[in-house]
Amino acid sequence: MTSMVFFITKLVLSIVQKGFLGLKKSYKFLVYLMHL
């Protein structure tokens, strides 16, 4: 039971981290486009 909760938490955290990194990349790309 506890290992299942730990696994789900780890999965959610990795998804959030990937989403955050993607947001940062798209934001940098937007800034780059604005400076063109």
PDB file of N, CA, C and O in Angstrom:
ATOM      1  N   MET A   1       0.842  -1.211   0.000  1.00  0.00           N
ATOM      2  CA  MET A   1       0.000   0.000   0.000  1.00  0.00           C
ATOM      3  C   MET A   1       0.876   1.259   0.000  1.00  0.00           C
ATOM      4  O   MET A   1       0.697   2.143  -0.839  1.00  0.00           O
ATOM      5  N   THR A   2       1.812   1.336   0.933  1.00  0.00           N
ATOM      6  CA  THR A   2       2.654   2.537   1.029  1.00  0.00           C
ATOM      7  C   THR A   2       3.546   2.679  -0.194  1.00  0.00           C
ATOM      8  O   THR A   2       3.787   3.790  -0.666  1.00  0.00           O
ATOM      9  N   SER A   3       4.039   1.548  -0.711  1.00  0.00           N
ATOM     10  CA  SER A   3       4.899   1.599  -1.899  1.00  0.00           C
ATOM     11  C   SER A   3       4.123   2.109  -3.105  1.00  0.00           C
ATOM     12  O   SER A   3       4.678   2.790  -3.967  1.00  0.00           O
ATOM     13  N   MET A   4       2.833   1.776  -3.162  1.00  0.00           N
ATOM     14  CA  MET A   4       1.973   2.238  -4.254  1.00  0.00           C
ATOM     15  C   MET A   4       1.830   3.756  -4.183  1.00  0.00           C
ATOM     16  O   MET A   4       1.944   4.439  -5.200  1.00  0.00           O
ATOM     17  N   VAL A   5       1.583   4.280  -2.996  1.00  0.00           N
ATOM     18  CA  VAL A   5       1.454   5.729  -2.794  1.00  0.00           C
ATOM     19  C   VAL A   5       2.757   6.424  -3.174  1.00  0.00           C
ATOM     20  O   VAL A   5       2.743   7.469  -3.824  1.00  0.00           O
ATOM     21  N   PHE A   6       3.884   5.841  -2.768  1.00  0.00           N
ATOM     22  CA  PHE A   6       5.205   6.395  -3.076  1.00  0.00           C
ATOM     23  C   PHE A   6       5.433   6.429  -4.580  1.00  0.00           C
ATOM     24  O   PHE A   6       5.945   7.410  -5.119  1.00  0.00           O
ATOM     25  N   PHE A   7       5.044   5.336  -5.257  1.00  0.00           N
ATOM     26  CA  PHE A   7       5.207   5.244  -6.713  1.00  0.00           C
ATOM     27  C   PHE A   7       4.382   6.305  -7.425  1.00  0.00           C
ATOM     28  O   PHE A   7       4.867   6.963  -8.345  1.00  0.00           O
ATOM     29  N   ILE A   8       3.122   6.472  -6.993  1.00  0.00           N
ATOM     30  CA  ILE A   8       2.228   7.469  -7.607  1.00  0.00           C
ATOM     31  C   ILE A   8       2.778   8.875  -7.379  1.00  0.00           C
ATOM     32  O   ILE A   8       2.769   9.706  -8.288  1.00  0.00           O
ATOM     33  N   THR A   9       3.257   9.139  -6.163  1.00  0.00           N
ATOM     34  CA  THR A   9       3.820  10.457  -5.844  1.00  0.00           C
ATOM     35  C   THR A   9       5.027  10.749  -6.726  1.00  0.00           C
ATOM     36  O   THR A   9       5.173  11.857  -7.242  1.00  0.00           O
ATOM     37  N   LYS A  10       5.899   9.741  -6.897  1.00  0.00           N
ATOM     38  CA  LYS A  10       7.090   9.889  -7.733  1.00  0.00           C
ATOM     39  C   LYS A  10       6.699  10.167  -9.178  1.00  0.00           C
ATOM     40  O   LYS A  10       7.301  11.008  -9.846  1.00  0.00           O
ATOM     41  N   LEU A  11       5.685   9.452  -9.651  1.00  0.00           N
ATOM     42  CA  LEU A  11       5.215   9.613 -11.022  1.00  0.00           C
ATOM     43  C   LEU A  11       4.667  11.018 -11.240  1.00  0.00           C
ATOM     44  O   LEU A  11       5.001  11.674 -12.227  1.00  0.00           O
ATOM     45  N   VAL A  12       3.829  11.477 -10.321  1.00  0.00           N
ATOM     46  CA  VAL A  12       3.237  12.816 -10.416  1.00  0.00           C
ATOM     47  C   VAL A  12       4.327  13.886 -10.390  1.00  0.00           C
ATOM     48  O   VAL A  12       4.286  14.839 -11.168  1.00  0.00           O
ATOM     49  N   LEU A  13       5.300  13.727  -9.495  1.00  0.00           N
ATOM     50  CA  LEU A  13       6.395  14.694  -9.391  1.00  0.00           C
ATOM     51  C   LEU A  13       7.202  14.765 -10.676  1.00  0.00           C
ATOM     52  O   LEU A  13       7.577  15.851 -11.117  1.00  0.00           O
ATOM     53  N   SER A  14       7.475  13.602 -11.284  1.00  0.00           N
ATOM     54  CA  SER A  14       8.246  13.588 -12.536  1.00  0.00           C
ATOM     55  C   SER A  14       7.468  14.264 -13.660  1.00  0.00           C
ATOM     56  O   SER A  14       8.048  14.970 -14.485  1.00  0.00           O
ATOM     57  N   ILE A  15       6.143  14.045 -13.692  1.00  0.00           N
ATOM     58  CA  ILE A  15       5.298  14.677 -14.715  1.00  0.00           C
ATOM     59  C   ILE A  15       5.290  16.196 -14.524  1.00  0.00           C
ATOM     60  O   ILE A  15       5.405  16.950 -15.490  1.00  0.00           O
ATOM     61  N   VAL A  16       5.153  16.632 -13.281  1.00  0.00           N
ATOM     62  CA  VAL A  16       5.143  18.067 -12.975  1.00  0.00           C
ATOM     63  C   VAL A  16       6.481  18.694 -13.355  1.00  0.00           C
ATOM     64  O   VAL A  16       6.528  19.782 -13.929  1.00  0.00           O
ATOM     65  N   GLN A  17       7.578  17.989 -13.026  1.00  0.00           N
ATOM     66  CA  GLN A  17       8.919  18.489 -13.335  1.00  0.00           C
ATOM     67  C   GLN A  17       9.103  18.635 -14.844  1.00  0.00           C
ATOM     68  O   GLN A  17       9.633  19.640 -15.317  1.00  0.00           O
ATOM     69  N   LYS A  18       8.661  17.620 -15.599  1.00  0.00           N
ATOM     70  CA  LYS A  18       8.775  17.671 -17.059  1.00  0.00           C
ATOM     71  C   LYS A  18       7.943  18.814 -17.616  1.00  0.00           C
ATOM     72  O   LYS A  18       8.379  19.522 -18.524  1.00  0.00           O
ATOM     73  N   GLY A  19       6.747  18.993 -17.071  1.00  0.00           N
ATOM     74  CA  GLY A  19       5.870  20.069 -17.520  1.00  0.00           C
ATOM     75  C   GLY A  19       6.485  21.424 -17.232  1.00  0.00           C
ATOM     76  O   GLY A  19       6.393  22.341 -18.048  1.00  0.00           O
ATOM     77  N   PHE A  20       7.122  21.555 -16.054  1.00  0.00           N
ATOM     78  CA  PHE A  20       7.762  22.809 -15.677  1.00  0.00           C
ATOM     79  C   PHE A  20       8.931  23.116 -16.601  1.00  0.00           C
ATOM     80  O   PHE A  20       9.119  24.258 -17.020  1.00  0.00           O
ATOM     81  N   LEU A  21       9.717  22.087 -16.916  1.00  0.00           N
ATOM     82  CA  LEU A  21      10.854  22.267 -17.833  1.00  0.00           C
ATOM     83  C   LEU A  21      10.367  22.667 -19.218  1.00  0.00           C
ATOM     84  O   LEU A  21      10.967  23.519 -19.875  1.00  0.00           O
ATOM     85  N   GLY A  22       9.279  22.050 -19.654  1.00  0.00           N
ATOM     86  CA  GLY A  22       8.701  22.384 -20.954  1.00  0.00           C
ATOM     87  C   GLY A  22       8.216  23.824 -20.976  1.00  0.00           C
ATOM     88  O   GLY A  22       8.375  24.527 -21.974  1.00  0.00           O
ATOM     89  N   LEU A  23       7.619  24.264 -19.859  1.00  0.00           N
ATOM     90  CA  LEU A  23       7.147  25.643 -19.748  1.00  0.00           C
ATOM     91  C   LEU A  23       8.313  26.617 -19.851  1.00  0.00           C
ATOM     92  O   LEU A  23       8.226  27.625 -20.551  1.00  0.00           O
ATOM     93  N   LYS A  24       9.403  26.314 -19.153  1.00  0.00           N
ATOM     94  CA  LYS A  24      10.588  27.172 -19.189  1.00  0.00           C
ATOM     95  C   LYS A  24      11.152  27.265 -20.598  1.00  0.00           C
ATOM     96  O   LYS A  24      11.539  28.343 -21.049  1.00  0.00           O
ATOM     97  N   LYS A  25      11.198  26.117 -21.301  1.00  0.00           N
ATOM     98  CA  LYS A  25      11.721  26.093 -22.665  1.00  0.00           C
ATOM     99  C   LYS A  25      10.842  26.909 -23.595  1.00  0.00           C
ATOM    100  O   LYS A  25      11.353  27.691 -24.396  1.00  0.00           O
ATOM    101  N   SER A  26       9.525  26.742 -23.504  1.00  0.00           N
ATOM    102  CA  SER A  26       8.616  27.479 -24.386  1.00  0.00           C
ATOM    103  C   SER A  26       8.656  28.971 -24.065  1.00  0.00           C
ATOM    104  O   SER A  26       8.510  29.800 -24.963  1.00  0.00           O
ATOM    105  N   TYR A  27       8.854  29.322 -22.781  1.00  0.00           N
ATOM    106  CA  TYR A  27       8.958  30.726 -22.395  1.00  0.00           C
ATOM    107  C   TYR A  27      10.214  31.352 -22.998  1.00  0.00           C
ATOM    108  O   TYR A  27      10.172  32.465 -23.521  1.00  0.00           O
ATOM    109  N   LYS A  28      11.336  30.623 -22.919  1.00  0.00           N
ATOM    110  CA  LYS A  28      12.587  31.107 -23.512  1.00  0.00           C
ATOM    111  C   LYS A  28      12.433  31.272 -25.016  1.00  0.00           C
ATOM    112  O   LYS A  28      12.941  32.231 -25.596  1.00  0.00           O
ATOM    113  N   PHE A  29      11.730  30.333 -25.648  1.00  0.00           N
ATOM    114  CA  PHE A  29      11.501  30.395 -27.092  1.00  0.00           C
ATOM    115  C   PHE A  29      10.653  31.613 -27.449  1.00  0.00           C
ATOM    116  O   PHE A  29      10.914  32.284 -28.447  1.00  0.00           O
ATOM    117  N   LEU A  30       9.633  31.898 -26.626  1.00  0.00           N
ATOM    118  CA  LEU A  30       8.778  33.069 -26.843  1.00  0.00           C
ATOM    119  C   LEU A  30       9.587  34.355 -26.723  1.00  0.00           C
ATOM    120  O   LEU A  30       9.438  35.264 -27.540  1.00  0.00           O
ATOM    121  N   VAL A  31      10.439  34.430 -25.711  1.00  0.00           N
ATOM    122  CA  VAL A  31      11.298  35.606 -25.514  1.00  0.00           C
ATOM    123  C   VAL A  31      12.222  35.778 -26.717  1.00  0.00           C
ATOM    124  O   VAL A  31      12.440  36.891 -27.195  1.00  0.00           O
ATOM    125  N   TYR A  32      12.764  34.649 -27.201  1.00  0.00           N
ATOM    126  CA  TYR A  32      13.645  34.671 -28.375  1.00  0.00           C
ATOM    127  C   TYR A  32      12.903  35.196 -29.596  1.00  0.00           C
ATOM    128  O   TYR A  32      13.452  35.991 -30.360  1.00  0.00           O
ATOM    129  N   LEU A  33      11.663  34.762 -29.788  1.00  0.00           N
ATOM    130  CA  LEU A  33      10.859  35.219 -30.923  1.00  0.00           C
ATOM    131  C   LEU A  33      10.570  36.712 -30.830  1.00  0.00           C
ATOM    132  O   LEU A  33      10.568  37.412 -31.842  1.00  0.00           O
ATOM    133  N   MET A  34      10.326  37.200 -29.616  1.00  0.00           N
ATOM    134  CA  MET A  34      10.014  38.620 -29.430  1.00  0.00           C
ATOM    135  C   MET A  34      11.213  39.502 -29.764  1.00  0.00           C
ATOM    136  O   MET A  34      11.044  40.639 -30.205  1.00  0.00           O
ATOM    137  N   HIS A  35      12.424  38.982 -29.556  1.00  0.00           N
ATOM    138  CA  HIS A  35      13.632  39.774 -29.811  1.00  0.00           C
ATOM    139  C   HIS A  35      14.041  39.777 -31.274  1.00  0.00           C
ATOM    140  O   HIS A  35      14.954  40.511 -31.654  1.00  0.00           O
ATOM    141  N   LEU A  36      13.383  38.971 -32.106  1.00  0.00           N
ATOM    142  CA  LEU A  36      13.724  38.922 -33.534  1.00  0.00           C
ATOM    143  C   LEU A  36      13.263  40.179 -34.253  1.00  0.00           C
ATOM    144  O   LEU A  36      13.467  40.308 -35.460  1.00  0.00           O
TER     145      LEU A  36
END
